[in-house]
Amino acid sequence: MIGLAKVLIGKASDTPEGKLTHISAGGKEIVIANVGGSYYAMGNICNHAGAELHEGEISGKELTCPWHGAKWDITTGNLLWFPQKLNTQQTFKVNQENDSLYVEIT
């Protein structure tokens, strides 16, 4: 059975809509965003050329890679737009307890 780690991201109040945050935990790089008051997390490294996605821009649920403009749905990890097919990004469950945010890493 694979273990589950619950890692503190930070305060929900420090992650307003339109702002990206990121953490390194469990050997993974993770980007976190607030989309309509819900929090989502996915792999932070673009699988096209290795850009750190938290340096990109978020509009609604659409995260744009800062290097070559690939567009990702941060709620699902699915690629929304790019000239070539890229693999889906891994997503992670985010839990909110009062003002604290936690990400579940398997």
Backbone bond lengths (Angstrom), bond angles and torsions (degrees), N, CA, C in turn:
res aa  C-N    CA-C-N  psi(-1)  N-CA   C-N-CA  omega(-1)  CA-C   N-CA-C  phi
1 M - - - 1.453 - - 1.531 109.32 -
2 I 1.287 116.08 134.34 1.464 121.68 -179.69 1.522 109.33 -81.07
3 G 1.322 116.24 133.78 1.458 120.62 179.38 1.515 111.66 -76.06
4 L 1.311 115.27 157.45 1.452 122.28 179.67 1.524 108.20 -119.04
5 A 1.316 116.07 128.39 1.465 120.17 177.70 1.522 108.44 -109.50
6 K 1.313 115.93 135.18 1.461 121.98 176.83 1.527 106.08 -106.63
7 V 1.327 116.83 114.47 1.463 122.01 -173.18 1.520 110.01 -115.12
8 L 1.325 116.00 130.51 1.464 121.34 177.66 1.524 109.79 -67.99
9 I 1.337 116.82 126.36 1.455 122.52 175.83 1.526 109.66 -88.27
10 G 1.323 115.17 -47.66 1.456 121.59 -175.68 1.512 109.56 153.37
11 K 1.314 115.96 -158.54 1.464 121.33 -177.95 1.525 110.87 -90.24
12 A 1.314 115.90 138.40 1.460 120.84 176.05 1.525 110.28 -59.31
13 S 1.323 116.40 -37.47 1.471 120.62 -178.78 1.529 112.65 -65.88
14 D 1.352 117.52 -16.25 1.463 121.62 177.31 1.527 112.21 -91.77
15 T 1.337 116.73 2.22 1.460 121.10 -179.14 1.528 110.21 -126.54
16 P 1.345 116.42 73.20 1.464 119.36 178.63 1.529 111.39 -73.54
17 E 1.323 116.77 165.07 1.461 120.18 175.70 1.515 109.30 -57.82
18 G 1.329 116.42 141.75 1.451 121.29 178.00 1.522 114.22 88.49
19 K 1.343 117.04 -3.09 1.463 121.08 178.95 1.516 108.64 -116.53
20 L 1.337 116.29 135.76 1.456 121.78 176.50 1.519 109.35 -103.33
21 T 1.314 116.30 143.20 1.457 121.09 173.66 1.524 106.73 -129.27
22 H 1.309 116.75 166.40 1.463 118.78 -179.44 1.515 110.76 -149.63
23 I 1.328 114.39 157.10 1.463 121.17 176.00 1.529 108.64 -141.18
24 S 1.309 115.09 159.59 1.466 123.04 168.43 1.521 105.76 -112.49
25 A 1.320 116.98 123.19 1.465 120.34 -178.17 1.520 109.82 -155.69
26 G 1.297 116.22 139.68 1.461 120.47 176.75 1.511 113.33 58.10
27 G 1.336 117.01 30.35 1.461 120.69 -179.16 1.518 113.47 76.83
28 K 1.312 116.58 11.74 1.471 120.81 -179.00 1.526 110.49 -120.88
29 E 1.328 115.08 147.42 1.458 122.73 173.50 1.525 105.73 -101.90
30 I 1.343 117.21 125.07 1.456 121.81 -172.09 1.518 110.55 -129.91
31 V 1.342 116.69 134.28 1.465 122.94 174.59 1.527 107.86 -105.01
32 I 1.345 116.02 140.80 1.465 121.95 -176.59 1.524 109.04 -125.71
33 A 1.337 116.36 140.08 1.463 121.07 178.35 1.521 110.22 -141.57
34 N 1.326 114.39 152.37 1.456 123.88 174.28 1.528 105.94 -97.98
35 V 1.317 117.10 118.27 1.465 122.24 178.37 1.518 107.16 -120.14
36 G 1.321 117.37 103.43 1.459 122.16 178.15 1.514 113.59 62.65
37 G 1.336 117.19 30.65 1.454 121.05 179.11 1.517 114.46 90.31
38 S 1.336 117.31 -3.24 1.467 121.97 174.09 1.522 107.99 -108.26
39 Y 1.319 116.17 150.99 1.463 120.83 -174.90 1.515 110.59 -110.28
40 Y 1.339 115.32 136.42 1.458 122.49 -177.14 1.517 109.06 -131.59
41 A 1.333 115.34 151.47 1.458 121.20 179.60 1.522 109.75 -140.43
42 M 1.330 115.66 142.63 1.461 121.20 175.08 1.522 108.44 -149.48
43 G 1.328 115.87 173.67 1.456 120.79 178.75 1.516 110.96 -55.15
44 N 1.327 116.77 136.23 1.462 122.60 -175.02 1.523 113.25 -88.61
45 I 1.328 118.84 -10.72 1.457 121.21 -176.43 1.526 109.28 -103.26
46 C 1.333 116.29 117.75 1.467 121.03 179.58 1.525 108.56 -61.56
47 N 1.320 117.48 130.78 1.453 120.20 -177.44 1.530 112.80 -84.08
48 H 1.337 117.15 10.77 1.460 120.79 172.50 1.520 110.01 -85.98
49 A 1.361 117.39 -59.43 1.466 120.06 -175.97 1.523 113.18 -138.07
50 G 1.343 117.24 11.47 1.456 119.82 172.86 1.518 117.03 88.61
51 A 1.326 118.35 13.82 1.468 120.60 178.16 1.526 110.41 -66.02
52 E 1.338 115.77 151.48 1.459 120.64 174.40 1.529 107.68 -86.15
53 L 1.326 115.63 113.66 1.464 120.86 -172.41 1.519 113.81 -65.62
54 H 1.341 118.33 -25.40 1.467 119.22 179.31 1.526 112.09 -65.39
55 E 1.338 117.60 -13.29 1.460 121.33 176.53 1.529 111.59 -87.07
56 G 1.335 116.58 -2.61 1.453 121.92 178.86 1.517 111.10 -86.10
57 E 1.330 115.67 -158.28 1.466 121.37 -178.90 1.516 109.23 -123.08
58 I 1.337 114.70 148.32 1.463 120.96 176.92 1.522 108.68 -119.76
59 S 1.326 115.50 133.16 1.457 122.00 175.64 1.525 106.07 -135.14
60 G 1.339 115.93 109.65 1.463 118.82 -172.17 1.512 107.48 63.21
61 K 1.344 116.91 -125.50 1.464 120.47 179.04 1.528 112.43 -98.82
62 E 1.338 116.69 4.13 1.460 121.44 -176.51 1.526 111.36 -94.72
63 L 1.334 115.80 113.99 1.459 122.19 178.54 1.520 108.39 -102.38
64 T 1.334 116.87 126.43 1.459 122.06 -178.60 1.525 110.17 -104.83
65 C 1.321 115.78 126.82 1.465 122.12 179.33 1.530 109.43 -64.28
66 P 1.347 117.39 136.65 1.461 120.47 -177.42 1.524 114.17 -71.78
67 W 1.312 119.53 -19.69 1.465 120.45 -175.61 1.518 114.03 -89.34
68 H 1.329 118.37 -55.13 1.462 120.61 -172.60 1.528 113.91 -125.72
69 G 1.345 116.94 9.05 1.452 120.88 171.58 1.512 117.21 79.68
70 A 1.333 118.47 12.29 1.472 119.08 174.97 1.530 107.92 -57.76
71 K 1.319 116.69 140.29 1.465 121.40 -179.09 1.526 108.62 -112.94
72 W 1.334 114.50 127.26 1.462 122.57 -177.39 1.521 110.41 -118.57
73 D 1.339 116.87 146.81 1.460 122.33 170.99 1.527 106.13 -90.24
74 I 1.339 116.84 106.95 1.468 119.87 -176.10 1.530 112.32 -66.60
75 T 1.324 117.81 -18.36 1.467 119.81 -180.00 1.525 112.31 -78.92
76 T 1.344 117.82 -22.38 1.469 121.35 -177.05 1.527 113.44 -124.51
77 G 1.342 117.57 -19.11 1.459 121.68 -174.11 1.514 113.14 82.49
78 N 1.349 117.29 1.12 1.462 120.93 -177.85 1.528 111.68 -77.28
79 L 1.325 115.51 145.04 1.454 122.05 174.27 1.526 108.41 -73.83
80 L 1.338 116.81 128.23 1.464 121.16 178.28 1.523 111.70 -96.10
81 W 1.346 116.00 -36.68 1.460 119.40 -179.80 1.521 111.05 -157.33
82 F 1.323 116.27 134.86 1.453 124.22 168.88 1.523 105.96 -175.40
83 P 1.343 119.12 149.25 1.471 120.23 -178.43 1.530 114.16 -61.50
84 Q 1.330 117.90 -24.66 1.464 120.19 177.27 1.520 109.67 -122.17
85 K 1.350 115.71 161.04 1.461 120.12 -179.91 1.526 109.23 -75.30
86 L 1.327 116.12 131.39 1.461 122.17 175.29 1.519 108.51 -120.36
87 N 1.323 116.36 152.85 1.463 120.72 178.21 1.525 110.84 -67.21
88 T 1.319 115.35 151.59 1.462 122.00 175.17 1.523 108.88 -62.68
89 Q 1.342 116.69 142.89 1.460 121.92 176.72 1.530 109.10 -81.68
90 Q 1.321 117.03 145.73 1.461 121.14 175.59 1.525 108.86 -67.23
91 T 1.320 116.76 138.40 1.467 121.25 176.22 1.521 109.04 -111.82
92 F 1.321 115.37 160.55 1.452 122.86 -177.65 1.520 108.67 -134.78
93 K 1.320 116.93 144.02 1.468 121.87 178.11 1.526 109.11 -77.40
94 V 1.331 115.59 134.45 1.463 121.90 176.64 1.524 108.14 -112.67
95 N 1.328 116.26 130.99 1.458 122.35 177.05 1.515 109.46 -114.30
96 Q 1.320 115.75 141.40 1.464 121.42 176.41 1.516 108.90 -111.86
97 E 1.324 116.28 126.31 1.457 122.50 175.09 1.528 106.54 -124.11
98 N 1.322 116.39 107.41 1.470 122.72 -171.88 1.525 107.57 56.51
99 D 1.340 119.52 -119.94 1.464 120.97 -179.63 1.525 112.01 -99.54
100 S 1.339 117.77 7.36 1.471 120.91 -179.19 1.520 110.79 -99.13
101 L 1.336 115.29 138.66 1.465 121.90 176.40 1.523 109.01 -109.76
102 Y 1.336 115.46 137.77 1.466 122.18 177.90 1.525 108.55 -128.42
103 V 1.321 116.76 143.91 1.450 121.35 174.08 1.525 107.99 -112.01
104 E 1.335 116.33 141.68 1.457 122.12 178.11 1.530 108.85 -96.47
105 I 1.320 115.16 123.19 1.465 120.64 -178.95 1.519 108.36 -117.40
106 T 1.335 116.48 127.07 1.464 120.93 177.92 1.503 110.38 -101.86
